[in-house]
Amino acid sequence: MATPLLHIDSLSIAFRQQESLRTVVDALSLRIEAGETLALVGESGSGKSVSALSILRLLPTPPAVYPQGDILFHGESLLHASERTLRGVRGNKIAMIFQEPMVSLNPLHSIEKQLYEVLSLHRGMRREAARGEILTCLDRVGIRNARQRLGDFPHQLSGGERQRVMIAMALLTRPELLIADEPTTALDVTVQAQILSLLRELRQELNMGLLFITHNLSIVKKLADNVAVMQNGRCVEQNRTAALFTLPAHPYTRQLLNSEPAGEPVPLDPQASPLLQVEKLAVSFPLRKGLFRRVTDQKQVVESVDFTLRPGETLGLVGESGSGKSTTGLALLRLIASQGRIIFDGKPLHEWNRKQMLPVRHRIQVVFQDPNSALNPRLNVQQIIEEGLLVHQPALSSDAREQEVIRVMQEVGLDPETRRRFPGQFSGGQRQRIAIARALILKPQLIILDEPTSSLDRTVQAQILALLKSLQQTHRLAYIFISHDLQVVRSLCHQVIVLKQGKVVEQGECRRVFSDPQQEYTRQLLALR
């Protein structure tokens, strides 16, 4: 048999905890040929990302140890290679797209500087020659007006745009093997389709191998040649993609395939009075130029959004990355300046200052898109989740707060025994559940959910959606659900607003919009589901 591009041979990975070893990956064997795509799927915490990081020896040793097996690249061991050899492989021959773009990008450097650094280090290019290649790559990954965005810093990009920059950074080195860890998680369906098409082109153009880690099975079906399914650190099934989807052998694989979002939104009370009324909401940011950074113009990012939301109702905000979805959410929270009227439970929030907003804060909660940035790495889970109680219910005893934390962790599917751990000790999906628990513990009336299920695998996503519906029905919670996953929106939302470049393209009752879209852009989004 010919030597594969990558061969993971009976690899076990464990973490040393004082005198004991905790095995997280057990006897994993995978093969990837040049020009071939292998999809690695499974729940958060199943060992997918740990396995990928081990290929480039990016796990700290200790505590990470490798009790058995090997990782071979072109037949040569990476597990036993010297640091000098690994430096020659990392980035040059094997590139990686990480799951958390905000953590991977340097917040102090512009996008151009970070991309140029890749070309300078790995391909020895000068700045002028590099700029042309950077612009071409940014355009290929779907960054609009790339030339104008070169000077932007990571915080000035949306979550999806940051992920696209990470993809561009990995592709600039033209690697032999690309490891992509949830690379399309934060991307809307239009850009997702564009990125998948780009990966297919590059795979063919460079004869590049691709290890694609994801929980999105529809992407696996479109992109992968082979699929490996992981559960609790073990590979429970491997097969060609078509065969695995047609006739899955393992019960866990069948469970994954049956976990697509389904069902209807919870029933509404037609007599309920409005909880939130929004009229002509608009957001603009100042554009500054010159030595003294004077304001020369305004950039309109959200224009004239109107809607009414009742208790127990969910509004979906959908559209491309950069369309103004998250900005709309921040404006409703009064975290950024806006124009227009925001009436919450009869109170004119648009007229209130920061001090006046404080008594209302616990009634309106938010779950942000990137849990890694939203959670304080220096606090453990107990401290993170109870933080709102300390502010809004200071009279609660420490025992009562702990019981509330245990209750809400159980509700979102987290083991309360892990509450003394820190965010870095959890998978991406588990961190998102911590963020959801932090919002739920204050028992709010309105929750703004900014891509809350984007980093969750399908089985956990189904659990979270069922939880959100149950809480909504029990407590008549209202949700504003920001998402690019149209299947999730269809399952949860009563009404939907479609945004494009800050403007409302289409709006109405969710079932009507999905069954009979009136605008071409909406039809394009639905066609890419």
Summary of the structure (lengths in Angstrom):
residues: 529
radius of gyration: 23.6
end to end distance: 39.3
largest distance: 72.5
contacts: 1758
relative contact order: 0.11
helix: 40%
strand: 27%
